Amino acid sequence: MEMRLELVLLPVADVDRAKAFYEQQAGFRVDVDHRAGSDFRVVQLTPPGSACSVSFGVGISSEAPGSVRGLHLVVTDIVAARDELVGRGVAVGEVRHIAGGEWASGPHPERGDYNSFADFADPDGNTWVLQERGHVR
């Protein structure tokens, strides 16, 4: 039996602001923007290359805006991914890795899978982690 995660709900305060952030700054593709009256709107976007999308809107979640933490975006080159996001106006933290049980600046020296990270948040405070896997030198 297969189970594929295909959609994650994000609680946001302002749907248009969130849509602009994810589309224009994070570079996600808009798949759906549907309204059914003033009490229901769903926006679905997909990160480049991902099989899983995010969705937010009006009337689809009762969670507090900004309450989702630590969603991971896996990238093959964390430095390039960070640079692209920063170039689009996203405030991304520095790339870091664990060395000797403590955080150290920069990507993992060997660029090993799952060892380099950088964080950012959307305008509501939902947080994301870039994580490197499959880096080719």
C-alpha positions as a Python dict, from the first residue, in 0.01 Angstrom:
ca = {
    (1, 'M'): (0, 0, 0),
    (2, 'E'): (131, 343, -94),
    (3, 'M'): (55, 660, 100),
    (4, 'R'): (160, 986, -58),
    (5, 'L'): (142, 1317, 116),
    (6, 'E'): (-1, 1553, -141),
    (7, 'L'): (-140, 1856, 47),
    (8, 'V'): (-52, 2050, 361),
    (9, 'L'): (-285, 2317, 499),
    (10, 'L'): (-128, 2643, 609),
    (11, 'P'): (-321, 2879, 836),
    (12, 'V'): (-282, 3238, 718),
    (13, 'A'): (-442, 3570, 814),
    (14, 'D'): (-442, 3733, 469),
    (15, 'V'): (-494, 3502, 171),
    (16, 'D'): (-383, 3753, -93),
    (17, 'R'): (-64, 3839, 99),
    (18, 'A'): (17, 3469, 145),
    (19, 'K'): (-53, 3395, -222),
    (20, 'A'): (178, 3677, -332),
    (21, 'F'): (455, 3556, -99),
    (22, 'Y'): (441, 3194, -209),
    (23, 'E'): (401, 3270, -579),
    (24, 'Q'): (624, 3573, -628),
    (25, 'Q'): (887, 3532, -358),
    (26, 'A'): (907, 3158, -284),
    (27, 'G'): (850, 3068, -650),
    (28, 'F'): (564, 2821, -595),
    (29, 'R'): (325, 2750, -885),
    (30, 'V'): (-40, 2850, -836),
    (31, 'D'): (-256, 2544, -907),
    (32, 'V'): (-592, 2663, -775),
    (33, 'D'): (-751, 2988, -661),
    (34, 'H'): (-1120, 2916, -618),
    (35, 'R'): (-1393, 3112, -441),
    (36, 'A'): (-1741, 2990, -353),
    (37, 'G'): (-1903, 3294, -199),
    (38, 'S'): (-1752, 3519, 66),
    (39, 'D'): (-1713, 3235, 321),
    (40, 'F'): (-1496, 3000, 117),
    (41, 'R'): (-1177, 3039, -83),
    (42, 'V'): (-903, 2787, -145),
    (43, 'V'): (-560, 2863, -289),
    (44, 'Q'): (-327, 2574, -368),
    (45, 'L'): (38, 2616, -469),
    (46, 'T'): (318, 2370, -539),
    (47, 'P'): (691, 2420, -479),
    (48, 'P'): (908, 2367, -791),
    (49, 'G'): (962, 1995, -846),
    (50, 'S'): (742, 1886, -556),
    (51, 'A'): (464, 1627, -557),
    (52, 'C'): (318, 1786, -244),
    (53, 'S'): (132, 2118, -245),
    (54, 'V'): (30, 2370, 19),
    (55, 'S'): (-315, 2517, 54),
    (56, 'F'): (-469, 2804, 247),
    (57, 'G'): (-777, 3014, 223),
    (58, 'V'): (-1101, 3113, 391),
    (59, 'G'): (-1318, 2852, 558),
    (60, 'I'): (-1068, 2566, 530),
    (61, 'S'): (-878, 2574, 861),
    (62, 'S'): (-948, 2679, 1217),
    (63, 'E'): (-580, 2679, 1320),
    (64, 'A'): (-411, 3003, 1426),
    (65, 'P'): (-227, 3184, 1144),
    (66, 'G'): (145, 3110, 1161),
    (67, 'S'): (111, 2794, 1371),
    (68, 'V'): (274, 2551, 1127),
    (69, 'R'): (639, 2487, 1209),
    (70, 'G'): (930, 2321, 1032),
    (71, 'L'): (797, 2217, 693),
    (72, 'H'): (1096, 2091, 495),
    (73, 'L'): (1190, 2175, 139),
    (74, 'V'): (1460, 1934, 24),
    (75, 'V'): (1705, 2084, -226),
    (76, 'T'): (2015, 1953, -405),
    (77, 'D'): (2215, 2274, -358),
    (78, 'I'): (2130, 2463, -41),
    (79, 'V'): (2355, 2758, -120),
    (80, 'A'): (2194, 2811, -462),
    (81, 'A'): (1843, 2759, -321),
    (82, 'R'): (1907, 3011, -43),
    (83, 'D'): (2056, 3262, -286),
    (84, 'E'): (1756, 3231, -519),
    (85, 'L'): (1508, 3287, -235),
    (86, 'V'): (1705, 3581, -97),
    (87, 'G'): (1716, 3726, -449),
    (88, 'R'): (1336, 3707, -456),
    (89, 'G'): (1315, 3898, -126),
    (90, 'V'): (1272, 3610, 121),
    (91, 'A'): (1450, 3656, 455),
    (92, 'V'): (1637, 3325, 480),
    (93, 'G'): (1868, 3249, 771),
    (94, 'E'): (2227, 3151, 714),
    (95, 'V'): (2314, 2803, 593),
    (96, 'R'): (2432, 2592, 884),
    (97, 'H'): (2521, 2237, 979),
    (98, 'I'): (2591, 2037, 1294),
    (99, 'A'): (2958, 1992, 1384),
    (100, 'G'): (3063, 1832, 1711),
    (101, 'G'): (2707, 1850, 1842),
    (102, 'E'): (2676, 2226, 1779),
    (103, 'W'): (2554, 2447, 1496),
    (104, 'A'): (2829, 2572, 1266),
    (105, 'S'): (2805, 2824, 980),
    (106, 'G'): (2797, 2714, 620),
    (107, 'P'): (2700, 2394, 446),
    (108, 'H'): (2828, 2062, 579),
    (109, 'P'): (3193, 2031, 465),
    (110, 'E'): (3124, 1701, 287),
    (111, 'R'): (2779, 1818, 167),
    (112, 'G'): (2638, 1496, 312),
    (113, 'D'): (2267, 1423, 280),
    (114, 'Y'): (2039, 1578, 542),
    (115, 'N'): (2324, 1772, 705),
    (116, 'S'): (2282, 2134, 583),
    (117, 'F'): (1992, 2361, 674),
    (118, 'A'): (1855, 2715, 637),
    (119, 'D'): (1525, 2858, 769),
    (120, 'F'): (1264, 3109, 657),
    (121, 'A'): (909, 3205, 746),
    (122, 'D'): (608, 3324, 550),
    (123, 'P'): (443, 3658, 638),
    (124, 'D'): (226, 3488, 902),
    (125, 'G'): (513, 3308, 1072),
    (126, 'N'): (466, 2955, 934),
    (127, 'T'): (823, 2824, 921),
    (128, 'W'): (1014, 2634, 658),
    (129, 'V'): (1348, 2455, 658),
    (130, 'L'): (1565, 2411, 351),
    (131, 'Q'): (1751, 2080, 381),
    (132, 'E'): (2015, 1956, 139),
    (133, 'R'): (2009, 1605, -8),
    (134, 'G'): (2174, 1470, -322),
    (135, 'H'): (2432, 1745, -367),
    (136, 'V'): (2664, 1673, -660),
    (137, 'R'): (3002, 1842, -666),
}
